[in-house]
Amino acid sequence: MMPEMSGLQVIQEVKKDKTISSIPILILTAKGTETDEIVGLEVGADDYIIKPVKIGKIICARACSFAQTGKRDSEIIAAHGCYSD
């Protein structure tokens, strides 16, 4: 929880700002209902991850995903031992 605005409000503000709107946003949360996930993605998150998680799996999956969309560099993938086609 954040004191001034919710995480969803932060995402909305980031996505409105053209200078930073292309930064990928991942929601990492304990809120695990399908409705929570849908709302998070609808407001602009690029991914919704429910805790608890295994960090290595997240790094590989997300690095590969971002590389495929051109949001991340192939060196990030290689550094974590992940590969994308």
N, C-alpha and C positions, 0 to 999 in steps of 0.2 A: 504494500500500500504506500502511496505517495501523499505527502501532506497538502499540496496545492491543487493538483489535478490528477485525474486517474491516468493510468497508462494508455487507455484508449484515447483520451483527450490529447495526450502527448503525441500519439501516432497521427491523429488528425492534424495537429499543428505542424508536424514535420512534413507531412504530405502536401500541405498548402504552400510550403516554402520551396520555391523552385530551385534555390541554391543547394538544398539538402534533400530534396524529395526522392532522389534516386538511391539514397543510402538504404540498403536492405534492413528491414526491421523484423526481428524474431521475438515473439512473445514467449517467455519462459515462466510458467505459472503452475500453481497447484489446482487451478480451476479447470476441471476436466470434463465438463458437460459438453455435449455436442453444440448446444446453443452458445456457450461461452466461446468455443472455437470458431463457430460461424461468425459471430459478432466481431471477434478479433481480426479475422481475415477480411471481413467486409469493410472495416474502417481503414484497412490498408496494410496490415502486417503481411510480410512475405511468408512467414511460417508461424505455426502455433505449436509449442512444445510443452507437453504436460510433465511435471515433475512426479516422481524421481526419474532421472535420465542417466544414461551412460555417456559421458562427455566425448569419448573417442568416437562413438557412433555419430553423434551430432556433428562433430567437426568434419568427418569424412563425408557424410551425406550432404551437409549444407555447402561445404566447399565445392563438391562436385556439382551440385545444383546451381550455385552461383556462377561457376565457370561456364556451364552450359548456356547461361543467359548473358554471359559477358560481364558479370558484375564482379568477378574475382579473377585473379591472375593464376595461371597454371602452376606457378611456383608455390603457391599456398597448398595446392593439392599435393604436389610432390613432397613437400615438407612434412606432410602428415601421412604419407604412404597411401594416398588415395589416388584413384585414377578415374578419368572420365573419357568417354569416347566422343 
